[in-house]
Every structure is written in C-alpha cells, then in structure tokens.
C-alpha cells in the first residue's frame, strides 16, 4: 500500500511539474520503472480573443505613427492583407453586426494606419476553414467555426483578406487559423 501511495504522489508531482514548467518528466508508471519519459513543452499563456468581438484589439505600447512593424507576441483577430518576400502585412478586424444579415468582419476605417508587418515563420501552421484546394469549398471547421485543416505555407498568399486568428511569436507569424464566414 505504501508503494502505491508513493506512485500516486510521484504522479501528482509530475503533473504539477508539467503544469508549471513544461519540463521533461517521467510518467507515474515510469516511477516504478515501466515506461519512457514523456516530453512536454510549455504552452504560451495566450488567450484567444472573442472570435466575433465587436472592438479592435488593443496593442499597448505600439506606435502606429512609426514605420510598420510587428505586433507584440499573442493572438490577434485579423486578416492578412499582403504577402511579399516572406513578410506578411496584416490588420486587426472586428465584427460589425448587420441589419439585413448577421454581420461581417471589418477592418480599420479608411485612412487609419492600424497595420502590422511580421515575417512568416519557417514552421508556419496554416489551418484552413475551407480546405486546401484551389476552389476552397471543403468545409473543415471545429464547433467554434475555426479552421482545422493544415495546409501548406504557400496558400497564405492565395487566401488574402480572410478573417483569421493570427499568432505572433518573437516578431514572426507562427500560426494562422481561419475563421469561417459564409
């Protein structure tokens, strides 16, 4: 019984270590010598914005009067407006409720300089809501309406202006997840 308690204690300690540090830990069964190590990477502490949020997301400390540059690390509800030489320009978007329809995503008003530019990461993850084909008619979304079909990096230039959740890390876009809109 004492051995069983130690295994449970070791398993609880391993779980606590995983949740706090993201280090390499041993599973509870490995504490008894039966399994190999489990490699766990710490996830960034980013909260995704409301998918259909009605305000533009703030970026404290970003000076839009200076040259166009990368947004701080995090997740932005936005759309890619231009791709050139491995650099993507993107802008924030918000949901505008409609009177005759449910609504649509809109960008900053004309003349507003609210835009960012970041390099596209080599390991960019592009999750499409409409499949990877040229027609883009295969619906591939989760319950929240976010894309789940992983597509090649080259498709980013073909799908400009689609609403998406754009994840930035260290000045590079590392993930683009399309938001489905009919």
Legacy VTK file of the C-alpha trace (Angstrom):
# vtk DataFile Version 3.0
C-alpha trace
ASCII
DATASET POLYDATA
POINTS 182 float
0.000 0.000 0.000
2.874 2.353 0.777
4.364 1.778 -2.726
1.011 2.598 -4.335
0.856 5.871 -2.354
4.371 6.789 -3.471
3.445 6.146 -7.141
0.374 8.378 -6.769
2.474 11.052 -5.088
5.103 10.819 -7.846
2.381 11.055 -10.490
0.861 14.123 -8.817
4.258 15.775 -8.535
4.948 15.032 -12.210
1.614 16.564 -13.205
2.344 19.665 -11.130
5.771 19.952 -12.747
4.258 19.680 -16.229
1.665 22.343 -15.477
4.188 24.801 -14.057
7.381 24.323 -16.029
6.804 22.294 -19.171
9.951 20.267 -18.466
10.744 16.656 -19.308
9.096 14.462 -16.700
8.568 10.804 -16.012
5.100 9.293 -16.031
3.699 7.730 -12.845
4.354 4.275 -14.260
7.934 5.292 -15.067
8.407 5.977 -11.381
8.023 2.215 -10.970
10.333 1.591 -13.964
7.792 0.613 -16.655
7.683 3.495 -19.172
9.859 6.009 -21.005
9.967 9.772 -20.283
7.141 11.981 -21.524
8.322 15.173 -23.249
6.023 18.117 -22.616
6.559 21.637 -23.922
5.166 24.605 -22.079
2.327 26.284 -23.932
2.389 30.068 -24.195
-0.076 31.791 -21.907
-2.138 33.357 -24.686
-5.851 33.677 -24.549
-7.582 33.751 -27.890
-9.774 36.801 -28.378
-13.517 36.514 -28.877
-13.934 35.255 -32.413
-16.777 37.657 -33.137
-15.559 40.526 -30.950
-17.026 43.925 -31.814
-13.969 46.039 -30.945
-10.449 46.157 -32.318
-7.876 44.511 -30.060
-5.551 46.919 -28.316
-1.784 46.667 -28.624
-0.445 48.742 -25.722
2.802 50.489 -26.476
2.576 50.045 -30.252
3.175 53.348 -32.045
1.393 53.293 -35.398
2.934 56.643 -36.402
6.321 54.932 -36.757
7.185 52.507 -39.552
5.023 49.407 -39.965
6.358 46.685 -37.685
5.426 43.502 -35.859
2.768 43.247 -33.219
3.665 42.073 -29.709
3.507 38.347 -29.005
-0.009 36.994 -28.782
-3.103 36.194 -30.816
-4.769 38.823 -32.984
-8.164 38.583 -34.654
-7.193 39.969 -38.044
-6.606 39.363 -41.711
-3.507 39.178 -43.866
-3.633 41.951 -46.453
-0.353 41.439 -48.301
2.500 38.914 -48.519
5.837 39.726 -50.098
9.291 38.217 -49.625
8.348 36.116 -46.623
6.769 39.084 -44.801
3.036 39.336 -44.157
1.189 42.586 -43.586
-1.945 42.206 -41.505
-4.566 44.347 -39.807
-6.951 43.849 -36.896
-10.612 43.198 -37.615
-13.835 43.371 -35.663
-17.343 42.010 -36.144
-19.908 44.537 -37.341
-23.488 43.449 -36.772
-25.708 43.811 -39.785
-29.296 44.917 -40.160
-30.242 42.578 -43.015
-27.639 39.888 -42.366
-25.903 38.584 -39.261
-22.944 40.845 -39.968
-19.415 40.832 -41.345
-15.821 41.450 -40.365
-14.476 44.941 -40.987
-11.002 46.406 -40.757
-9.903 49.826 -39.561
-11.608 52.805 -41.225
-10.148 54.264 -44.416
-7.106 56.394 -43.624
-6.389 54.624 -40.324
-2.809 53.360 -40.183
-3.542 50.426 -37.864
-1.454 47.698 -39.548
1.387 45.348 -38.700
4.104 43.500 -40.637
5.872 40.342 -39.489
7.954 37.709 -41.181
6.331 34.347 -41.767
7.936 31.663 -39.627
9.542 28.678 -41.374
7.312 26.429 -39.293
4.146 28.421 -40.013
0.965 26.479 -39.243
-1.897 27.476 -41.550
-5.263 25.999 -40.541
-7.875 26.474 -43.238
-11.633 26.594 -42.748
-12.257 25.785 -46.426
-9.751 23.055 -47.246
-6.502 23.376 -49.154
-7.803 23.104 -52.723
-7.975 25.959 -55.204
-11.783 26.029 -55.048
-11.774 26.268 -51.262
-15.156 24.592 -50.887
-14.418 21.790 -48.394
-15.740 22.937 -45.027
-13.123 21.991 -42.401
-14.022 23.724 -39.136
-14.460 22.942 -35.459
-17.551 23.801 -33.406
-16.347 27.369 -32.862
-16.018 27.974 -36.611
-12.208 27.903 -36.704
-10.257 26.114 -39.413
-8.727 22.728 -38.616
-7.279 21.572 -41.972
-3.495 22.078 -42.038
-2.404 23.488 -45.384
0.997 24.381 -46.877
2.550 27.769 -46.161
2.218 28.787 -49.820
-1.577 29.029 -49.520
-1.305 32.153 -47.330
-0.710 34.369 -50.375
-3.750 32.844 -52.111
-6.116 33.430 -49.176
-5.576 37.127 -48.535
-8.213 39.102 -46.622
-9.795 36.001 -44.999
-10.619 36.589 -41.308
-8.302 34.622 -39.024
-6.671 34.325 -35.638
-3.029 35.300 -36.211
-0.472 34.143 -33.637
2.799 36.116 -33.377
5.911 34.891 -31.510
9.204 36.783 -31.430
8.274 39.046 -34.339
7.170 36.179 -36.610
3.754 34.859 -37.566
3.752 31.245 -36.384
0.073 30.326 -36.853
-2.877 31.488 -38.937
-6.238 29.897 -38.181
-9.066 30.937 -40.480
-12.451 31.951 -39.106
-15.317 30.530 -41.140
-17.751 33.084 -42.501
-20.416 32.039 -45.019
LINES 1 183
182 0 1 2 3 4 5 6 7 8 9 10 11 12 13 14 15 16 17 18 19 20 21 22 23 24 25 26 27 28 29 30 31 32 33 34 35 36 37 38 39 40 41 42 43 44 45 46 47 48 49 50 51 52 53 54 55 56 57 58 59 60 61 62 63 64 65 66 67 68 69 70 71 72 73 74 75 76 77 78 79 80 81 82 83 84 85 86 87 88 89 90 91 92 93 94 95 96 97 98 99 100 101 102 103 104 105 106 107 108 109 110 111 112 113 114 115 116 117 118 119 120 121 122 123 124 125 126 127 128 129 130 131 132 133 134 135 136 137 138 139 140 141 142 143 144 145 146 147 148 149 150 151 152 153 154 155 156 157 158 159 160 161 162 163 164 165 166 167 168 169 170 171 172 173 174 175 176 177 178 179 180 181
